[in-house]
Amino acid sequence: MSEEFSLNYHAATIQHLGIGLYKQLPQAIAELISNSWDADSHNVQISIDYKKKIIVVSDDGNGMSAKELNENFLTIARNRRLSDVENKETKEYGLSKLGRKVTGKKGLGKLALFGIADTIIIDSIQNGKRNSFELNYKKIQNSSEATYHPKTLLYNFDTSEKNGTKITIKDITLKSITRLDTLYDSLSKRFNKYSRENFLVTLTSNDGTTFELDEKAFIKSIQPKKEETEFTFNFPEDFTNIESNQSRNVIQVLKNYGITGVVFTKKTPLAANKQGFSVLSRGKLASEQSTTQFDNRSNDYFYTYAVGYFNIDYLDDDNFKDFISTDRQSIRWEADEELLNIKSNLNKLIGIIQREWKQKRKKARDVKAENTIKRNHIILQTNLSVEDSKVINNISKKLEDDNITISDSDKQKILDTVTKSTQSYKKDHSVYKELIPKNFNVPSYVGTKIQMLREEMIEAAEEKEVNRFILTQGLLLRAMIESTTTIYLRKNFQEATDIIKEKNYNCKLPKNESEIDTLAFAIKYKIMVQLLSKHGKITNRRVSSLIDEFENNKVNKHLDLLMHDAENFPQFDTLKIIWNCVSPQLMYAFDDMNN
């Protein structure tokens, strides 16, 4: 065998398949990592000297002999899966010596290096023999023949070093070499086979910075931070109890193809470059992350929250067919009917996850809204009515809407404002609470006017300064008594007129319901008390004492002052006495109106 190495190629092959496809460092390094995996490496070391602009990638894999370097590594577009039979008994193709499913197939990965540099040195050791040579892109381009002989550095040199391969990248043509942390992030997304025990990739720079790509790297590159992750959907584990027959069929189809995956959703929208789903095959990136991975019309807001990946080994299991683009940015779904079926069902699966996400998110929002209310001291200190509680609950839920971005403190401030505007709060935290008996309530069936009067009382009682509201509250109290007695007497018109006749009240006998309005304020109250006794709401023996209480407290006189005396009107304590005097009878009347 001649002690030289040969690269066989066709015109412009290096230009089109090297520089034409690979112009970024992460893609080129990813191809070398892929080769190390296929060579059964357990450790890969990537060292970058940013000052000297030199990159060294070394592994502890099987290494290559001089013959393998010539026939395998230096042969462009060689499909090793069709030429290497690793299992002599089963004649199984596409496996490494240790039984790994190899990721290389097209035989073009080696050319990726010429997209970033002009000089590549290959140094490989196998079974005590070391071989190395230098490839130079400019010399390849200047060669007039279809065969290029790299510069031989070592040929079958005896060595005691262990098997492995080292590739040195020099004369780098990139304007700047990708930062180590950025390179780490990019490489993390390209493989799901990193492992401290079986395949650890270490990145180091000349300043001592080190990153390790282990089993956590891939998930870390995909999943939002744990505290920012809202839901996780593992396929197929989390879809065993799904009820819909149509959905079960979708899941079964994908399970039949051995597809697995995970979709994460973030509590808040993801950055645009963090959204979408990637596809891996044999643990290697087959199609980069995209929101339109399975459907070009994916425009639902769900996609701004979702990120994930799917393992589809079927894509790369056929050693004859090729469905993955060389740059691994897309998949040729339309090239195979089964692939189209997979794509269609993956799109349906995303739809299933989307519906599950919306349901879970709604429940989570409701719980969050509920907890926000529970943390609000003003709400906790207020005896909210059913109606007011509904209002506050609805507003709290609205504040958790996806389209609203607002801090927790601002949510609390909004709920404070809303709560303070409710009638419940005003009843509990204003002069209303001090003035009106605690058990006084106006049922909804008593009529609009009385309801409005009660609301006006609450609205007018916004502050603790009692004297400020005496006039208003007194007038509203008179109106409340006047309206209640009038409505009650009208409702019981015939009985009311009978009482007037019986008690010989000094007033004109009403001929119809409308004339009830003309009766004196005090007389209407007395008739109401008589009617309440007649209807069994109060005992007969209490009638006289209640009427006497009304007269002794001078209810009529004090409330008349509000109407006719510009200078004098009852004070707060007097109004409170009047309320305590009349409120039970008013509530008995409300109750009787419902019968």
Secondary structure by P-SEA (a helix, b strand, c coil): cccbbbbbbccaaaaaaaccccccaaaaaaaaaaaaaaacccbbbbbbccccbbbbbbbccccccaaaaaacccccccccccccccccccccccccccccccccccccccccccccccbbbbbbbcccbbbbbbbbaaaaaacccccccccccccccccccccbbbbbbccccccccccaaaaaaaaaaaccccccccbbbbbbcccbbbbbbccaaaaaacccccccccccccccccccccccaaaaaaaaaaaaacccbbbbbbccccccccbbbbbbccccccccccccccccccccccccccccccccccccccccccccccccccccccccaaaaaaaaaaaaaaaaaaaaaaaaaaaaaaaaaaaaaaaccccccccccaaaaaaaaaaaaaaacccccccaaaaaaaaaaaaaacaaaaaacccccccccccccccccccaaaaaaaaaaaaaaccccccccaaaaaaaaaaaaaaaaaaaaaaaaaaaaaaaaaacccccccccccccccccaaaaaaaaaaaaaaaccccccaaaaaaaaaaaaaaaaaaaaacccccccccaaaaaaaaaacaaaaaaaaaaaac
